[in-house]
Structure formats: C-alpha cells, structure tokens
C-alpha cells in the first residue's frame, strides 16, 4: 500500500565496513530518480552513527519533492539526532497470536510444516517474549533439527534466546553497558525510580560529564541513556503521567529474559556487583570475592562480609526483601560493620525500621560518602554529627511518617556545602526550635519539602543553581510574599517549582495582588492553594505553564471556569470544599485540551455540568463527591471511551 504512493523505492544497507559503497549507491539511485522526476521512498537500513547521517544528508536533499525517508537504527540517540522534532517509532513486542504466526511462517518455509504441534510451538515462542528477531532465530534453529532431537527443543530455545540477547548487549555503545548491568539488582517488574537512578549513576561515574559541562542536566543525560535502552527493547519506561515537571519519565523496569541477561552478565563480572537475598539463603563473602557494589535484600538468613571485601566496596544498597512486608524490617545492628567500608561512596537504605536505635554505628565514620538515603525508612532523629559527612552530594531524608511523630533534624545541614540534592522529611522539626538554616548550600539543584514553618523562606534566594523546589507556606503572609518574590525572579530559567499554600485567605487586595503575582510565575508548574481567592485574574495574566492546580475553600465564581479551561498544559484540576461556588459549570468545545484528571469534591452549590463534545478530549478520570448526581454525569460524559467515573 505504501509503495503505491511512490514511483520507486530505494533501499540502502548502511554497513560500517561498506559505507563508501552505500554512499555511491545512494548518489547513483538519487540521480536516476531525479532524471525521471520520480517521488521516492528511501530506506536507510541500520544507521549506526550521526556522522554517517551527516554525510548522506546532502545527497538526500536532492530528492524529488514529495519523497520520503525512512531510517532504521538501533540507537535512540541517533534517531533523535536525525529527527528531533518528529515521531520516533519504537518497535513493539508482538502479542501471542502474532508470535505464533511468525514462528509458523519461518518454521514452515524450511519444509518442516506439521513436524511440531501447535502446543509445542506455543511453548517455544513464549520464551522469546515477543521479540521478532528472536522468534525468527529460534524457528530457523528448530527447523533444521532432526526428529530424534525433539527432546532438545527447550534447550535450543534457551540457548537461542541467550545467544541473541548477548549479541544485543554486545552491540550496545560502551557508555550504556555498565548502565544496563546496573539494573540487575532491582527486582523483576519493580518500578525503578528515575530520579534515584540518575543520582546513583552520577555518583558511580556512569553518566558523561561532557554533556553536563555543556549545560545539560544529569537528569536529562540519564533520561537519554534510558531512551536509548528502551528503543532497543532492553527496558520499559514509565511516563510521568500525572504532573510532568523536571523529568519526562517517572520510572523504568526490566522484565523476564532481559533481566535474566543482566543477571547472567553480572555473574560473569563478579567485580562489578553482587546481589544477595537474605530471605532466600545464607551469604558469606570471603576475600576471594571483591565486588565493587553490594545489593542486599534483608531476610532471616545471616550475612558475613570479610573485612578485605568490605574495604573495596564503593556502593552498598540495603532493602527489605519483600516490598509488601509490614511492618518494615527492623535493623539488626550486628549485620554489618560499617567502619570496614572505608571507600564507600553510596549508602542507600530502603524500607528499614531504625525506630528506637538511631543511625547504625559506624556510618558517621564514612567520610567519603557522596550519597546517603533513608527514603521509606522509619527514622526518629538525625544526629548533629551528620555534618561530619562533608562530601555528601545527595541526602534523602524522605522517611516514612509514623502516626503523629515528627522527625528531628539538627540545625547543622548548612555545614554540608557540597550538597546538590536535599530531600527533607514531609514533617520535621529542629532540635533547638529554630528554623533550619540552609543559606550556605549554594550548589543545591533539588530541594524538596521546604516548609517555611521550619525553614527560612529567604534562603531560597541563595540557591543560584536550583532546578527543582517543592515548597510549602502555612498561613504566614510574609513567607508567602517572600516565596512569590523568589519565584518571580528565579535564580535560573531552568527552575521548576511546586508550591503549596495552606490556610491563607486573600480577601484583602494586598494579599490578592501577591497571589496574582504568583499565578504569573512561569517557573511554578504545580500549585496547591487552600484559602479564599474569590476571582481569578484574566487568562492573559496567568502562566501557561501550570500542569496541576489544587484549590480548596477558594470560593471561585463561575467566570473563573472560563479562565481555567483555557490553560493549555493543565493535566490535573482539583476543586474541593467550596472551591467553586457557581451553580453551573460550563466547558466549551476547546476547553481543557490536556486535562486528564478532574476532581470535584464537596461543592454543594454545583447543580449542573455542561460539557461540549470536543471538550476535555484526554480526560481519563472524573472523581465526584457531594455534588451533582449520577444522571447528570452520565448525560454529560458517558460518550467518552475509557473514562473512569468515581463517585463517593
């Protein structure tokens, strides 16, 4: 069908060792089509470098008007280099019926039709996990087997898969190979947080510093590496669906055969990493084993790490073995002697209960540490001696909240001037009752859970390298003014911010004018506002960058909806507890072009909802509580395929 649209098709194999021949062939073919004034479809198969593309591009510009170019490549970076603004198509895995059909086609083409049952074929293709090339290779191998080797089918299946995936790994660019191997310690199908992964890769030295020196963020470099792996089918990426801010993807994961390949390869490179699951077996690392990285999943089995092994470990990550286990795994003080890990750069605890015992002994002697995380752990207090870890670049204190307890943070973090990324607890206090001082941390790029009730609002102005900040203001107008002022004149144009304003009414013009200033700030992507607003400024006076708005007790009038529905990037809108006082809500034909989630909660004044057919084209979730009724919702929105309506 496609070929009928063109006068001719030009297919060129871009083989590195025969590139000059491919170039001459392309020049000749293009010249012939030009002479005949023919529109052509040009296929450049297996492009392996940006230099090759740059060399051929001049010739391609001579094609007849209306010609099209299709480039295949195994590199995501090359695909985006060639066509950065166009759609890059990623080959998808085949579903079961298509896997079976492809297997039968290849198997039968060699005269072996009928020599294998459909059930046996299904078992074979299941091991290929939807990868077309692997299915073809397996079918060809089995087609040439004699009947008396039928009991070898499973062995051949596993061997074909292993060989194919190993070849795939060998073709990876050198900078991607260690990044790929690094993923082995994560559990199968586990979502690997992209932000955490980028920090780990950075400290490990796996991310190129050249791009960072040219102004590209390390997060961008990590995302580019992951896109390359995803385009090759080595990993799956999970998009940041809800509120995309400073990163495009939320997570990645490895599955099935790909993870097994990771495991096999890492097993061959014992010095690269070692994974130990103490819920499954005992482990004793003698002086013969010298891995640079240890990944420990806790359980009831014992662990012995020889001092000679510990002194060479650069990265130590410790997590509970069962992520669904409750309560968190209690730390056993005798498990590891941290003083013996003299060159440790990374220490990551995940889901560990330190309640009643504080930090494990020996951690504060790990002066070379660059990364320290207690995310998801139970930790009551951080000692003031934490400031001894003066080389820390990443400190993650997003501990798990326990009832009404508040984590105590010593007022010494200002001494840790090398910090680039600081994640504070959701709820914390300082030991001396003063506000947390952070003004000396001028290299901060990420600051999360910055609460002006316990932090100094003006400190934000000192963070000249800040790229992401999540800040909260609780009822203090002076802090509201201060945060708004800093958002109006951000230290860098790359700043993304999420601002949470709690219990602050804007009845007075003085307060409302500050709110209008905040709404104009382009660096604010998400805004949670709890308090009276009354009226919103006109559309032209509100930033087009908002992706999430959560309004509570805001008492908006009906005219405000005219403004809100025009916001071009808004994906999440929550109106709760008298946030909207109108009796009718109208969504025009072009309203809410990007909205995916709409929550209307406790809006007793709302009686009717009028939605034009083409409004909210991407809406996937509508959550309604204490307003409207089921008949109105059904009449207005039932025409949308895939819409999930939640009523409570």
C-alpha positions in Angstrom: 0.0 0.0 0.0 2.8 2.4 0.9 4.9 1.7 -2.2 1.9 2.6 -4.5 2.2 6.2 -3.3 5.7 6.5 -4.7 7.3 6.0 -8.1 10.1 3.9 -6.8 11.8 2.6 -3.6 15.5 2.9 -2.8 16.8 0.6 -0.2 20.3 1.1 1.1 22.1 -1.1 3.8 24.3 1.3 5.8 27.0 -1.2 6.8 30.1 0.4 8.5 32.6 -1.7 6.6 30.9 -0.9 3.2 29.8 2.7 3.9 31.6 4.1 0.8 29.8 1.6 -1.4 26.5 2.5 0.2 27.2 6.2 -0.4 28.0 5.7 -4.1 24.8 3.6 -4.5 22.7 6.3 -2.9 24.1 9.0 -5.1 23.5 6.9 -8.3 20.0 6.0 -7.3 19.0 9.5 -6.4 20.5 10.8 -9.7 18.5 8.3 -11.7 15.2 9.2 -9.9 15.9 12.9 -10.4 16.3 12.4 -14.1 12.9 10.7 -14.2 11.3 13.2 -11.9 10.1 10.4 -9.6 9.0 10.7 -6.0 10.9 8.1 -4.0 10.6 6.2 -0.7 14.2 5.9 0.6 15.0 3.4 3.3 18.4 3.7 5.0 18.7 0.5 7.0 20.8 0.2 10.2 22.2 3.7 10.6 24.9 3.4 13.3 26.4 6.8 13.6 25.4 10.5 13.4 28.5 11.0 11.1 27.1 8.6 8.6 23.8 10.5 8.6 25.5 13.9 8.2 27.5 12.5 5.2 24.4 11.2 3.4 22.1 14.1 4.2 23.4 16.3 1.4 22.6 13.7 -1.2 19.1 13.2 0.3 18.3 16.9 -0.2 18.4 16.3 -3.9 15.4 14.0 -3.9 12.3 14.9 -5.9 9.8 17.0 -3.9 7.3 14.7 -2.1 9.9 11.9 -1.5 10.1 10.4 2.0 12.9 9.0 4.0 12.7 6.0 6.5 15.8 5.4 8.7 16.2 2.3 10.9 18.7 2.4 13.7 19.4 0.5 17.0 20.4 3.8 18.7 17.8 6.1 20.3 20.3 8.9 20.3 20.8 8.6 16.6 17.1 8.5 16.0 16.5 11.7 18.0 19.6 13.3 16.3 18.2 12.7 12.9 14.7 13.8 13.6 14.5 15.6 17.0 11.0 17.1 16.4 9.4 14.2 14.6 7.9 10.9 15.8 10.5 8.2 16.6 8.8 4.8 16.2 9.8 2.2 18.7 9.3 -1.4 17.5 6.8 -3.0 19.8 6.8 -6.6 21.1 4.4 -9.0 19.4 1.4 -10.4 21.1 0.9 -14.2 21.4 -1.1 -14.7 18.2 1.4 -12.7 16.1 4.3 -14.5 17.7 2.9 -17.9 16.8 2.1 -16.8 13.2 5.6 -15.5 12.7 7.1 -18.7 14.1 4.9 -20.9 11.9 5.8 -18.9 8.8 9.6 -19.2 9.3 9.4 -22.8 10.5 7.2 -23.9 7.6 9.3 -22.1 4.9 12.0 -24.7 5.6 9.8 -27.6 4.7 9.1 -28.6 8.3 5.4 -27.8 8.4 3.4 -30.3 10.6 6.5 -31.7 12.3 5.8 -29.7 15.5 2.5 -29.5 17.4 0.9 -26.1 18.0 1.2 -26.6 21.7 5.0 -27.2 21.3 5.2 -24.0 19.2 3.4 -22.0 21.8 5.9 -23.2 24.4 8.8 -22.2 22.2 7.6 -18.7 21.3 6.7 -18.0 24.9 10.4 -18.0 25.8 11.0 -15.3 23.2 8.8 -12.7 25.0 7.5 -11.1 21.8 10.9 -10.2 20.3 10.5 -10.8 16.5 14.2 -11.4 15.7 14.5 -13.9 18.5 11.4 -15.8 17.2 12.9 -16.0 13.7 16.3 -17.3 15.0 14.6 -19.9 17.2 12.3 -21.1 14.3 15.3 -21.4 12.0 17.3 -23.4 14.5 14.4 -25.8 15.2 13.6 -26.2 11.5 17.0 -27.8 10.9 16.8 -30.2 13.8 16.2 -33.8 13.2 13.1 -35.6 14.6 15.2 -37.6 17.1 16.3 -34.3 18.7 12.9 -33.3 19.6 13.7 -33.6 23.4 16.3 -30.9 22.8 13.7 -28.2 21.8 13.7 -26.5 25.2 17.5 -26.5 25.5 17.7 -25.0 22.0 15.1 -22.4 22.9 17.0 -21.2 25.9 20.3 -21.2 24.0 18.9 -19.2 21.1 17.5 -16.7 23.5 20.7 -16.4 25.5 22.8 -16.0 22.3 20.5 -13.5 20.8 20.3 -11.3 23.9 24.1 -11.5 24.4 24.6 -10.3 20.9 22.2 -7.5 21.6 24.2 -6.5 24.7 27.5 -6.6 22.7 26.1 -4.1 20.2 25.3 -1.6 23.0 27.5 1.5 23.0 30.2 1.3 25.6 28.6 4.0 27.8 25.4 2.0 28.0 26.8 -1.3 29.0 27.5 -0.6 32.7 24.2 1.3 33.0 22.4 -1.8 31.7 24.3 -4.1 34.1 23.5 -1.8 37.0 19.8 -2.6 36.7 20.3 -6.3 37.7 19.9 -5.7 41.4 16.3 -4.4 41.1 13.5 -7.0 41.4 11.7 -8.2 38.3 8.9 -5.8 37.2 9.9 -3.4 40.0 9.5 0.2 39.1 12.9 1.8 39.4 12.6 5.5 40.3 14.3 7.5 37.6 15.4 10.3 39.9 17.1 7.9 42.3 18.7 6.0 39.4 20.1 9.2 37.9 21.7 10.1 41.2 23.2 6.7 41.6 24.6 6.7 38.1 26.0 10.1 38.6 27.9 9.2 41.8 29.1 6.0 40.2 30.5 8.0 37.3 28.3 6.2 34.7 26.9 9.5 33.3 29.0 11.5 30.8 30.2 14.8 32.4 30.8 16.3 28.9 27.1 16.9 28.4 26.7 18.3 31.9 29.6 20.7 31.2 27.7 22.0 28.2 24.7 22.8 30.3 22.7 19.5 30.0 21.3 18.4 33.4 22.3 15.0 34.7 18.7 14.0 34.8 18.5 14.8 31.0 21.6 12.7 30.4 20.1 9.8 32.4 16.8 10.0 30.5 18.6 10.0 27.2 20.5 6.9 28.2 17.3 5.2 29.2 15.5 6.2 26.0 18.3 4.5 24.1 17.9 1.3 26.1 14.1 1.5 25.7 14.4 1.9 21.9 16.4 -1.3 21.8 13.8 -3.1 23.9 16.1 -3.6 26.8 13.9 -1.8 29.4 10.4 -0.3 29.7 9.9 3.3 30.5 7.0 4.6 32.7 6.0 8.2 31.8 5.4 10.9 34.4 1.7 10.9 33.6 0.3 13.0 36.4 2.3 16.2 36.6 5.4 16.2 34.3 7.8 18.7 35.8 11.6 18.5 35.6 11.6 14.9 34.3 9.8 13.2 31.4 9.7 9.7 32.9 8.8 8.5 36.4 10.4 5.1 36.3 11.8 2.2 34.3 11.8 -1.5 34.7 13.3 -4.7 33.4 11.3 -7.9 32.7 11.8 -11.6 32.0 14.6 -12.5 29.7 16.2 -9.1 29.7 16.6 -9.2 33.5 18.0 -12.7 33.2 20.5 -11.5 30.7 21.5 -8.7 33.2 21.9 -11.4 35.9 24.0 -13.7 33.7 26.3 -10.9 32.5 26.8 -9.6 36.1 27.6 -13.1 37.2 30.4 -13.2 34.7 31.7 -9.9 36.0 31.9 -10.6 39.8 33.8 -7.4 40.5 31.0 -5.3 39.0 28.3 -6.2 41.6 26.9 -8.8 43.9 23.2 -9.3 44.8 22.4 -11.1 48.0 18.8 -12.0 49.0 18.9 -13.0 52.7 15.3 -14.1 52.6 16.4 -17.0 50.4 19.9 -18.1 51.5 22.9 -17.5 53.7 25.8 -15.5 52.3 29.4 -15.4 53.2 31.7 -13.1 51.1 35.3 -14.3 51.5 38.4 -12.4 50.5 38.3 -14.2 47.1 35.3 -12.1 46.1 35.9 -8.4 45.6 32.7 -6.8 44.1 32.6 -3.0 43.9 28.9 -2.9 44.6 26.8 -4.9 47.1 23.0 -5.1 47.0 21.4 -6.7 50.0 17.8 -7.8 50.4 17.2 -8.4 54.1 15.8 -11.6 55.5 16.3 -14.1 58.3 19.4 -15.6 56.9 22.9 -14.5 58.1 25.4 -12.5 56.2 29.2 -12.4 56.6 31.3 -9.9 54.7 35.1 -10.3 55.2 36.9 -7.0 56.0 39.0 -7.4 52.9 35.8 -7.4 50.8 34.3 -4.5 52.7 37.2 -2.2 52.1 36.8 -2.4 48.3 33.0 -1.8 48.2 32.1 1.6 46.8 28.3 1.2 46.7 26.1 -0.5 49.4 22.3 -0.7 49.0 20.1 -2.4 51.6 16.4 -3.0 51.2 13.8 -5.3 52.8 13.3 -8.4 50.6 9.5 -8.2 50.5 8.2 -4.7 49.5 4.7 -5.6 50.7 6.0 -6.8 54.1 4.6 -4.9 57.1 5.9 -3.6 59.3 9.3 -2.5 57.9 12.3 -4.8 58.5 13.9 -3.9 61.8 17.6 -3.2 61.5 19.9 -5.7 63.2 22.9 -3.8 64.5 25.3 -6.8 64.2 24.5 -7.3 60.4 27.3 -5.1 59.0 30.3 -3.3 60.4 30.2 0.0 58.5 33.6 1.1 59.7 35.1 -1.5 57.5 33.7 0.0 54.3 36.4 2.6 54.0 35.9 3.7 50.4 32.1 3.7 50.4 30.6 6.4 48.2 26.9 5.2 48.2 24.8 4.1 51.1 21.1 3.5 50.4 18.6 2.2 52.9 15.1 1.4 51.7 12.2 0.5 53.9 14.3 -0.2 57.1 13.0 0.4 60.6 15.6 2.2 62.8 13.0 3.1 65.4 14.4 3.3 68.9 18.0 2.8 67.8 19.0 5.8 65.6 21.6 5.5 62.9 23.6 2.3 62.7 27.0 2.5 64.3 29.9 3.4 62.1 28.0 5.4 59.4 29.4 8.7 60.6 32.9 7.5 60.0 32.2 7.1 56.3 33.7 10.4 55.4 34.0 9.7 51.6 30.2 9.2 51.3 28.6 11.2 48.4 25.1 9.6 48.6 23.0 8.8 51.7 19.4 7.8 51.6 16.8 6.8 54.2 13.8 7.0 51.8 10.9 5.0 53.1 12.6 4.1 56.4 11.5 4.8 59.9 14.0 7.2 61.5 13.1 9.3 64.5 16.1 11.5 64.7 19.2 12.5 62.8 22.3 13.2 65.0 24.1 16.5 64.8 27.3 14.7 63.9 25.8 14.0 60.4 27.6 17.2 59.4 30.9 15.2 59.5 29.8 13.7 56.2 31.0 16.8 54.4 31.4 15.2 51.0 27.7 14.3 50.7 26.1 15.4 47.4 22.8 13.7 47.8 20.9 13.4 51.1 17.5 11.8 51.1 15.5 12.1 54.3 12.0 11.3 53.0 11.3 8.9 55.8 8.0 7.2 56.4 5.6 9.0 58.6 4.6 7.2 61.8 1.4 8.3 63.5 1.9 11.9 64.7 5.6 11.6 65.3 7.9 14.3 63.8 11.4 13.6 62.7 14.1 15.7 64.4 16.7 17.3 62.1 19.7 19.0 63.7 20.4 22.6 62.5 23.7 21.6 61.0 22.9 20.9 57.4 24.2 24.3 56.4 27.7 23.0 57.1 27.3 20.4 54.3 28.2 22.8 51.5 28.7 20.2 48.8 25.1 19.1 48.8 23.4 19.2 45.3 20.2 17.4 46.2 18.4 17.7 49.5 15.1 15.9 50.3 13.7 16.8 53.7 11.1 14.8 55.6 7.4 15.8 55.0 7.1 16.6 58.7 10.1 17.6 60.8 11.4 20.0 63.5 14.8 21.2 64.6 16.2 20.2 67.9 16.6 23.8 69.2 13.2 25.0 67.9 14.9 27.5 65.5 14.3 27.5 61.8 16.5 25.2 59.7 19.4 27.2 58.2 20.3 26.3 54.6 21.6 29.6 53.1 25.2 28.3 52.6 24.1 25.4 50.3 24.6 27.4 47.1 25.2 24.3 44.9 21.7 22.9 45.6 19.9 21.8 42.4 17.0 19.9 44.1 15.2 20.9 47.3 12.1 19.0 48.4 9.7 19.5 51.3 11.0 23.0 52.0 8.5 24.2 54.6 8.7 27.9 55.6 7.3 27.0 59.1 10.6 25.3 59.9 12.9 26.8 57.2 13.8 30.3 56.3 11.9 31.5 53.3 14.6 33.9 52.2 17.1 31.1 51.9 15.7 30.2 48.5 17.3 33.3 47.0 20.8 31.9 47.8 20.3 28.7 45.7 21.7 30.0 42.4 21.8 26.6 40.8 18.3 25.5 41.9 16.5 23.4 39.2 13.6 22.0 41.3 12.0 23.1 44.5 8.8 21.9 46.3 7.9 24.5 48.9 5.1 24.9 51.4 3.8 28.1 53.2 1.4 27.6 56.1 -0.6 30.7 56.9 2.3 33.2 57.0 1.7 36.1 54.7 5.3 37.3 54.9 6.6 33.9 53.8 4.0 34.0 51.0 5.4 37.3 49.8 9.0 36.0 50.1 8.4 32.8 48.1 6.4 34.7 45.5 9.2 37.2 45.1 11.8 34.5 44.5 9.5 32.7 42.0 9.1 36.0 40.1 12.9 36.3 39.8 14.2 32.7 39.8 18.0 32.1 40.0 17.8 30.1 36.8 15.4 29.8 33.9 15.5 26.0 34.2 13.8 26.1 37.6 10.6 24.0 38.1 8.6 24.5 41.2 5.7 23.1 43.1 4.2 25.5 45.6 1.7 24.6 48.4 0.0 27.5 50.2 -2.1 26.4 53.2 -4.6 28.3 55.3 -4.1 31.7 53.7 -7.1 33.8 52.7 -6.9 36.5 50.1 -9.8 38.8 50.8 -7.7 41.9 51.1 -6.3 43.5 47.9 -2.8 43.4 49.3 -2.9 39.6 49.6 -4.8 39.1 46.3 -2.2 41.1 44.4 0.6 38.8 45.7 -1.5 35.8 44.6 -1.8 37.3 41.1 1.9 37.7 41.0 2.4 34.0 41.9 -0.1 33.0 39.2 2.0 34.8 36.6 5.2 32.9 37.5 6.3 30.7 34.7 8.5 28.5 36.9 5.5 27.3 39.0 4.2 24.1 37.5 2.0 22.9 40.3 0.0 25.0 42.8 -1.9 23.8 45.8 -3.9 26.7 47.4 -6.1 26.4 50.5 -7.9 29.6 51.2 -10.2 32.3 49.8 -9.5 33.5 46.2 -12.9 34.6 45.0 -11.9 35.6 41.5 -9.1 34.6 39.2 -7.3 37.1 37.0 -8.0 37.1 33.3 -6.4 34.3 31.2 -3.7 36.6 29.9 -2.4 37.2 33.4 -1.9 33.6 34.4 1.1 31.5 33.4 0.6 28.9 30.7 3.0 26.5 32.4 0.6 25.1 35.1 0.2 21.4 34.9 -1.6 20.9 38.2 -4.0 23.1 40.2 -5.5 22.0 43.6 -7.8 24.6 45.0 -9.5 24.2 48.4 -12.0 26.6 50.1 -11.2 29.1 47.3 -14.9 30.3 46.6 -14.3 30.8 42.9 -17.1 32.4 40.9 -18.5 31.0 37.6 -16.3 33.3 35.5 -13.2 31.6 36.9 -14.0 28.4 34.9 -13.7 30.4 31.6 -10.1 31.1 32.7 -9.2 27.6 34.0 -10.3 25.8 30.9 -8.0 27.8 28.7 -4.8 26.7 30.4 -3.0 24.8 27.7 -0.9 22.5 29.9 -3.2 21.7 32.8 -3.4 18.0 33.4 -4.8 17.8 36.9 -7.6 20.0 38.4 -8.9 19.5 41.9 -11.7 21.7 43.3 -12.7 20.8 46.8 -14.6 22.1 49.8 -16.4 25.1 48.3 -13.5 25.9 45.9 -16.2 26.6 43.3 -19.4 28.5 44.2 -21.2 28.5 40.9 -24.3 26.5 40.3 -23.3 25.7 36.8 -20.0 24.5 35.3 -19.6 25.0 31.6 -16.8 23.5 29.5 -16.6 24.9 26.0 -15.6 23.0 22.8 -11.9 23.8 23.2 -11.8 23.7 27.0 -9.2 21.8 29.0 -7.2 20.4 26.0 -4.7 18.5 28.1 -6.8 17.7 31.2 -6.5 14.0 32.3 -7.9 14.1 35.9 -10.7 16.2 37.2 -11.8 16.0 40.9 -15.0 17.8 42.0 -15.3 17.3 45.8 -17.7 18.8 48.3 -19.1 21.5 46.0 -22.7 21.8 47.3 -23.5 24.8 45.1 -22.9 22.9 41.9 -26.1 21.8 40.3 -25.3 21.2 36.6 -22.4 20.4 34.3 -22.4 21.3 30.6 -19.6 19.8 28.5 -19.2 20.3 24.8 -18.5 17.1 22.8 -14.9 18.1 22.0 -14.0 19.5 25.5 -11.6 17.6 27.7 -10.5 15.2 24.9 -7.9 13.4 27.1 -9.9 13.1 30.3 -9.4 9.7 31.9 -10.6 10.1 35.5 -13.5 12.1 36.9 -13.8 11.9 40.7 -17.0 13.4 42.1 -18.1 13.7 45.8 -21.0 15.5 47.3 -22.1 17.4 44.2 -24.1 16.7 41.0 -25.8 13.4 40.6 -25.3 10.3 38.6 -27.8 11.1 35.8 -26.1 14.4 35.1 -22.7 12.8 34.9 -23.9 10.0 32.6 -25.6 12.5 30.3 -22.6 14.8 30.1 -19.6 12.4 29.9 -20.7 8.9 29.1 -19.7 9.4 25.5 -16.0 9.3 26.4 -14.3 6.0 25.8 -12.1 4.8 28.7 -13.4 7.5 31.1 -13.4 6.3 34.7 -16.0 8.0 36.9 -15.5 7.7 40.6 -18.4 8.7 42.9 -18.2 8.7 46.7 
